[in-house]
Amino acid sequence: MSINLKNKQEIIKKFGKNAADSGSVEVQTAMLSQKITELTEHLKNNAKDFQSKRGLMMMVGKRKRMLTYLKETDIEKYRKLVKELGLRK
């Protein structure tokens, strides 16, 4: 499960500092969120795919660690990112 190039470029444009910024925490978290959404849809149709479920749990954990790092370093960027991604209700 990978993000196609068009979606990847849109995410970088929306969350990155410039068009070549693919390594910032905000961009990485947004890409992980996109992958998590796609994998969740896959698991709705394939409930017994345990390898994908394990991958999903690993991605969720990684996103959580990235968000924790962002929260500790820059709380305003964290709040903005969480709001734009719709992670917390």
Secondary structure, 3 states (H helix, E strand, C coil): CCCCHHHHHHHHHHHCCCCCCCCCHHHHHHHHHHHHHHHHHHHHHCCCCHHHHHHHHHHHHHHHHHHHHHHHHCHHHHHHHHHHHCCCC
